[in-house]
Amino acid sequence: MYLIVTRAFPPELGGMQSLMWGLTKEMSKNFMVKVFADYQDNHKEFDKKENFSIERVGGVKFLRKIRKAQLINEFLKENKVQGIIADHWKSLELINTDKKKYCLIHGKEINHSKNSSLNKRVIKVLSNVEKVVANSEYTKNLAINNGVSKDKIVVINPGVNPANELNKKSLEKVESLLKIKSPRLITVSRFDKRKNHEKIIMALRNLKQLYPDIVYICIGYGDEEENLKKLVQELDLSSQVMFFKDISNDLKNALIAKSNIFVMPSIIHKTSVEGFGIAYVEAAQYGVPSLGGKDGGASDAIIHDKTGLICDGNSLDEIYSSLNSMIEDKKYLELGKNAKGCVSKFQWKNILEEYKKILN
């Protein structure tokens, strides 16, 4: 049996939640699995559909961490466990065991100044695990630079499930919403500084001169939402930018599939960084190429000039010229075809084979 210890798990939504759910689901096809996860209000309906045990732990954050560790420590004494896979170094901090431990790392949660108190805690936890699983080459190098032993780190990219079949009604709804608008750019992410919506909108002002029917679809929510809407008004782009949130998965997938370019040229903001970017892979499943940023792990998900482009997200000129080069002569069609052809290596059944190598 393997224990999956995670702070992020469905039915809560998010990239980390999808990652831990996908890994657990695929693991459960090959091993006995038990999950220790944080409490969610509407978890009961979700949990009873799964074929593995999920134990939820509630309470305020600090006490929840202690309580969860106590439950896991007790479980380890009474049950035969081969190993523990954790979503975050903090999930392992209070677990006392000589069982093999494996910790996933993603980027910003290990990005603390060397020799700071948080950095020392990270190093202490990660020096006591069997393997540290980095989500990209970028995250691996970040960990090494921050003092994690190179020998402990293996790079395993996050996985995706095979793309859902597109819903006909949702596709028709998208076509009625977008009508003649083309080319179509899309971003699916939180609205925060790191994702760089602001510079995409600024580049759009210039692209509009060349492509009057261009549209930019923003799906998500977050702290920057009001600032972005204000910028759209200031730049007179209300006809070019569409905001969506709280939409169905079917509609989200239809909007992606009917777009031409997925745009997320992420930057480093303070200590926050894009460790990988599963959204690029999800777009590729529908034959949509991506524009990613050079800061972070996007280059693990995008093959530059084959399945999309990598640019300097801090440079408005580069974002503009990269988008223009993808739109010119409809280069996005060839890039999208390549992206779809390369996506199978990210499917969970193939990603799990990489996990099996370290678990065995």
C-alpha positions as CSV (number, residue, x, y, z in Angstrom):
1,M,0.0,0.0,0.0
2,Y,1.1,3.6,-0.7
3,L,-0.1,6.6,1.2
4,I,-0.9,9.8,-0.8
5,V,-0.6,12.8,1.6
6,T,-1.9,16.0,0.1
7,R,-3.2,19.4,1.1
8,A,-4.8,19.9,-2.4
9,F,-7.3,17.4,-3.6
10,P,-10.7,17.5,-5.4
11,P,-13.5,18.4,-5.3
12,E,-11.5,21.6,-4.8
13,L,-10.5,22.9,-8.2
14,G,-7.0,23.8,-9.3
15,G,-3.8,22.6,-11.0
16,M,-2.4,21.0,-7.9
17,Q,-5.7,19.3,-7.1
18,S,-5.9,17.9,-10.7
19,L,-2.3,16.7,-10.4
20,M,-2.8,14.8,-7.1
21,W,-6.1,13.4,-8.3
22,G,-4.6,12.2,-11.6
23,L,-1.6,10.6,-9.9
24,T,-3.8,8.9,-7.2
25,K,-6.3,7.6,-9.8
26,E,-3.5,6.1,-12.0
27,M,-1.7,4.7,-8.9
28,S,-4.9,3.0,-7.8
29,K,-4.9,0.9,-11.0
30,N,-1.6,-0.6,-10.1
31,F,-1.3,-0.4,-6.2
32,M,-3.4,-0.3,-3.1
33,V,-3.7,3.4,-2.2
34,K,-5.0,5.4,0.7
35,V,-5.3,9.2,0.6
36,F,-5.0,11.6,3.5
37,A,-6.4,14.9,2.3
38,D,-7.8,18.2,3.7
39,Y,-11.5,18.5,4.4
40,Q,-13.7,20.0,1.7
41,D,-17.4,21.0,2.4
42,N,-18.8,18.9,-0.5
43,H,-16.3,16.0,-0.4
44,K,-18.7,13.1,0.6
45,E,-20.4,12.7,-2.8
46,F,-17.0,12.9,-4.5
47,D,-15.2,10.5,-2.2
48,K,-17.8,7.7,-2.3
49,K,-17.4,7.4,-6.1
50,E,-13.7,6.5,-5.8
51,N,-12.3,3.0,-5.5
52,F,-9.7,4.0,-2.9
53,S,-10.0,5.2,0.7
54,I,-9.9,9.0,1.3
55,E,-9.5,10.2,4.8
56,R,-10.3,13.9,5.3
57,V,-8.9,16.1,8.0
58,G,-10.5,19.4,9.0
59,G,-9.8,22.3,11.3
60,V,-7.7,25.5,11.2
61,K,-4.6,25.2,9.1
62,F,-1.9,24.8,11.8
63,L,-3.9,22.4,13.9
64,R,-5.0,20.5,10.8
65,K,-1.4,19.8,9.8
66,I,-0.6,18.4,13.3
67,R,-3.8,16.3,13.4
68,K,-3.2,14.9,10.0
69,A,0.4,14.0,10.9
70,Q,-0.8,12.2,14.1
71,L,-3.4,10.2,12.1
72,I,-0.7,9.2,9.5
73,N,1.8,8.3,12.2
74,E,-0.8,6.1,13.9
75,F,-1.8,4.5,10.6
76,L,1.9,3.7,9.8
77,K,2.3,1.8,13.1
78,E,-0.7,-0.4,12.5
79,N,-0.5,-1.1,8.7
80,K,1.9,-2.3,6.1
81,V,2.9,0.6,4.0
82,Q,5.5,0.5,1.1
83,G,5.9,4.3,0.8
84,I,4.4,7.8,1.2
85,I,4.0,10.2,-1.7
86,A,3.4,13.9,-0.7
87,D,2.3,16.9,-2.7
88,H,4.4,19.4,-0.7
89,W,7.3,19.4,1.7
90,K,5.0,20.7,4.5
91,S,2.9,17.5,4.2
92,L,5.9,15.5,5.3
93,E,7.3,17.8,8.0
94,L,5.7,16.1,11.0
95,I,5.6,12.5,9.8
96,N,8.0,10.3,11.7
97,T,8.8,7.1,9.8
98,D,11.5,5.1,8.2
99,K,9.2,4.2,5.3
100,K,10.3,5.5,1.9
101,K,9.0,9.0,1.3
102,Y,8.7,10.7,-2.1
103,C,8.0,14.5,-2.3
104,L,6.7,16.4,-5.3
105,I,8.1,19.9,-5.9
106,H,6.5,22.5,-8.1
107,G,8.4,25.7,-8.0
108,K,7.3,28.6,-5.8
109,E,6.9,26.5,-2.6
110,I,10.7,25.8,-2.5
111,N,11.8,29.2,-3.8
112,H,13.0,30.7,-0.6
113,S,16.3,32.6,0.0
114,K,19.2,30.3,0.8
115,N,19.8,29.8,4.5
116,S,16.5,31.5,5.4
117,S,14.4,29.8,8.0
118,L,12.0,28.5,5.4
119,N,14.8,27.3,3.1
120,K,16.3,25.4,6.1
121,R,13.0,23.7,6.7
122,V,12.7,22.7,3.1
123,I,16.2,21.2,3.0
124,K,15.6,19.3,6.3
125,V,12.5,17.6,4.9
126,L,13.8,16.9,1.4
127,S,17.1,15.5,2.7
128,N,15.1,12.8,4.4
129,V,13.1,11.5,1.4
130,E,14.0,8.7,-1.0
131,K,13.3,10.9,-4.1
132,V,12.3,14.5,-4.8
133,V,10.0,14.6,-7.9
134,A,10.5,17.9,-9.8
135,N,7.7,18.8,-12.3
136,S,10.3,20.2,-14.8
137,E,14.0,20.8,-15.5
138,Y,13.5,24.4,-14.3
139,T,12.2,23.2,-10.9
140,K,15.0,20.7,-10.6
141,N,17.6,23.4,-11.2
142,L,15.8,25.8,-8.8
143,A,15.9,23.1,-6.1
144,I,19.6,22.4,-6.7
145,N,20.4,26.1,-6.5
146,N,18.5,26.3,-3.2
147,G,20.5,23.5,-1.6
148,V,18.6,20.3,-2.4
149,S,20.9,17.3,-3.2
150,K,21.1,16.8,-7.0
151,D,21.3,13.0,-6.5
152,K,17.8,12.9,-4.9
153,I,16.0,14.7,-7.7
154,V,14.2,13.1,-10.6
155,V,12.1,15.1,-13.2
156,I,8.7,13.7,-13.8
157,N,6.3,16.0,-15.6
158,P,2.6,16.2,-14.5
159,G,0.2,14.0,-16.4
160,V,-3.1,14.6,-18.1
161,N,-6.1,12.3,-18.7
162,P,-7.1,11.7,-22.3
163,A,-9.0,14.7,-23.6
164,N,-12.8,14.7,-22.9
165,E,-14.9,14.3,-26.0
166,L,-16.2,17.7,-27.0
167,N,-19.9,18.4,-26.3
168,K,-21.8,19.3,-29.4
169,K,-24.1,21.9,-27.7
170,S,-21.1,23.6,-26.1
171,L,-19.3,23.8,-29.5
172,E,-22.4,25.4,-31.0
173,K,-22.6,27.8,-28.1
174,V,-19.0,28.8,-28.6
175,E,-19.5,29.4,-32.3
176,S,-22.6,31.6,-31.6
177,L,-20.6,33.6,-29.0
178,L,-17.5,34.1,-31.2
179,K,-19.1,34.2,-34.6
180,I,-16.6,35.7,-37.1
181,K,-14.1,36.6,-34.5
182,S,-10.6,35.4,-35.6
183,P,-7.8,34.8,-34.8
184,R,-8.7,33.5,-31.3
185,L,-6.4,33.7,-28.4
186,I,-7.2,32.0,-25.0
187,T,-5.8,31.8,-21.5
188,V,-7.1,29.5,-18.8
189,S,-5.6,30.3,-15.4
190,R,-5.9,32.3,-12.3
191,F,-5.8,36.1,-12.8
192,D,-2.5,36.9,-11.0
193,K,0.6,38.8,-11.9
194,R,2.7,35.8,-12.8
195,K,0.4,34.6,-15.5
196,N,1.0,37.9,-17.4
197,H,-2.5,38.7,-18.8
198,E,-1.7,42.4,-18.6
199,K,1.0,42.2,-21.3
200,I,-1.1,40.0,-23.5
201,I,-3.9,42.7,-23.4
202,M,-1.3,45.4,-24.2
203,A,0.0,43.4,-27.2
204,L,-3.6,42.9,-28.3
205,R,-3.9,46.7,-28.8
206,N,-1.3,46.5,-31.5
207,L,-2.4,43.2,-33.0
208,K,-5.9,44.7,-33.4
209,Q,-4.5,47.1,-36.0
210,L,-3.5,44.1,-38.2
211,Y,-6.3,41.8,-37.2
212,P,-9.5,43.8,-36.6
213,D,-11.6,40.7,-35.7
214,I,-9.1,39.3,-33.2
215,V,-10.5,38.0,-29.8
216,Y,-8.8,37.2,-26.5
217,I,-10.7,34.8,-24.2
218,C,-9.8,34.9,-20.5
219,I,-11.1,32.0,-18.4
220,G,-10.5,32.2,-14.6
221,Y,-10.7,34.3,-11.5
222,G,-8.3,35.9,-9.1
223,D,-6.9,39.1,-7.5
224,E,-6.0,40.8,-10.8
225,E,-9.5,40.5,-12.4
226,E,-10.7,44.1,-11.7
227,N,-7.3,45.6,-12.8
228,L,-7.4,43.6,-16.1
229,K,-11.0,44.7,-16.8
230,K,-10.0,48.3,-16.1
231,L,-7.1,48.0,-18.5
232,V,-9.4,46.6,-21.2
233,Q,-11.6,49.6,-20.9
234,E,-8.7,52.0,-20.9
235,L,-7.3,50.5,-24.1
236,D,-10.7,50.4,-25.8
237,L,-10.6,46.6,-26.2
238,S,-14.0,45.7,-24.9
239,S,-15.0,44.1,-28.2
240,Q,-11.7,42.1,-28.3
241,V,-11.6,40.6,-24.8
242,M,-14.1,38.2,-23.3
243,F,-14.0,37.2,-19.6
244,F,-15.5,33.9,-18.3
245,K,-15.6,32.3,-14.9
246,D,-17.6,29.6,-13.2
247,I,-18.3,27.9,-16.5
248,S,-18.8,24.1,-17.1
249,N,-15.9,21.9,-18.1
250,D,-17.7,21.2,-21.4
251,L,-17.8,24.9,-22.3
252,K,-14.2,25.5,-21.2
253,N,-13.0,22.6,-23.4
254,A,-15.1,23.9,-26.3
255,L,-13.6,27.4,-26.0
256,I,-10.1,25.9,-26.0
257,A,-10.8,23.6,-28.9
258,K,-12.2,26.5,-31.0
259,S,-9.3,28.8,-30.2
260,N,-6.1,29.2,-32.3
261,I,-3.4,29.9,-29.7
262,F,-3.2,29.3,-26.0
263,V,-1.3,32.3,-24.5
264,M,0.4,32.3,-21.1
265,P,3.9,33.9,-21.3
266,S,4.5,33.6,-17.5
267,I,7.0,35.6,-15.6
268,I,8.6,35.4,-12.2
269,H,6.7,37.6,-9.7
270,K,8.4,38.0,-6.4
271,T,9.0,34.3,-5.4
272,S,6.1,33.0,-7.5
273,V,7.1,31.0,-10.7
274,E,5.4,28.7,-13.2
275,G,7.0,25.4,-12.4
276,F,5.5,23.5,-15.4
277,G,2.2,24.7,-16.9
278,I,-0.2,21.7,-17.4
279,A,-2.6,24.1,-19.2
280,Y,-0.2,24.1,-22.2
281,V,-0.6,20.3,-22.5
282,E,-4.3,20.4,-22.0
283,A,-4.5,22.9,-24.9
284,A,-2.3,20.7,-27.1
285,Q,-4.7,17.8,-26.7
286,Y,-7.2,19.8,-28.7
287,G,-4.6,20.7,-31.4
288,V,-4.0,24.2,-30.0
289,P,-0.3,25.4,-29.8
290,S,0.9,27.6,-27.0
291,L,3.0,30.8,-26.3
292,G,4.8,30.3,-23.1
293,G,7.4,32.3,-21.1
294,K,11.1,31.5,-20.8
295,D,11.0,32.0,-17.0
296,G,9.8,28.7,-15.5
297,G,9.1,25.2,-16.8
298,A,7.1,26.0,-19.9
299,S,9.9,24.6,-22.1
300,D,9.2,21.1,-20.7
301,A,5.6,21.4,-22.0
302,I,6.3,23.4,-25.2
303,I,8.9,22.5,-27.9
304,H,10.0,25.9,-29.2
305,D,9.1,26.4,-32.9
306,K,7.5,22.9,-33.1
307,T,4.5,22.8,-30.7
308,G,4.4,26.5,-29.9
309,L,6.8,29.3,-29.0
310,I,8.8,30.4,-25.9
311,C,9.3,34.1,-25.5
312,D,10.5,36.6,-22.8
313,G,7.3,37.3,-20.9
314,N,8.9,40.5,-19.6
315,S,9.2,41.9,-23.1
316,L,6.0,43.3,-24.7
317,D,7.8,43.4,-28.1
318,E,8.6,39.7,-27.9
319,I,5.0,38.8,-26.9
320,Y,3.7,40.9,-29.8
321,S,6.1,39.5,-32.4
322,S,5.7,35.9,-31.2
323,L,1.9,36.1,-31.5
324,N,2.2,37.9,-34.9
325,S,4.5,35.2,-36.2
326,M,2.1,32.4,-35.1
327,I,-0.9,34.2,-36.7
328,E,0.8,35.2,-40.0
329,D,0.2,32.6,-42.7
330,K,-1.8,30.7,-40.0
331,K,1.4,29.1,-38.7
332,Y,-0.6,28.1,-35.6
333,L,-2.2,25.3,-37.7
334,E,1.1,23.5,-38.2
335,L,2.2,24.1,-34.6
336,G,-1.2,22.9,-33.3
337,K,-0.9,19.7,-35.4
338,N,2.5,19.0,-34.0
339,A,1.3,19.8,-30.4
340,K,-1.4,17.2,-30.7
341,G,1.0,14.7,-32.1
342,C,3.4,15.1,-29.1
343,V,0.9,15.1,-26.3
344,S,0.6,11.3,-25.6
345,K,3.9,11.3,-23.6
346,F,2.1,13.4,-21.0
347,Q,-0.8,11.0,-20.5
348,W,-1.1,9.5,-17.0
349,K,-0.5,5.9,-18.1
350,N,2.9,6.9,-19.5
351,I,3.8,9.3,-16.6
352,L,3.0,6.5,-14.1
353,E,5.7,4.3,-15.8
354,E,8.2,7.0,-14.7
355,Y,6.9,6.8,-11.1
356,K,7.2,3.0,-11.1
357,K,10.9,3.3,-11.9
358,I,11.5,5.2,-8.6
359,L,9.0,3.3,-6.5
360,N,10.6,0.0,-7.5
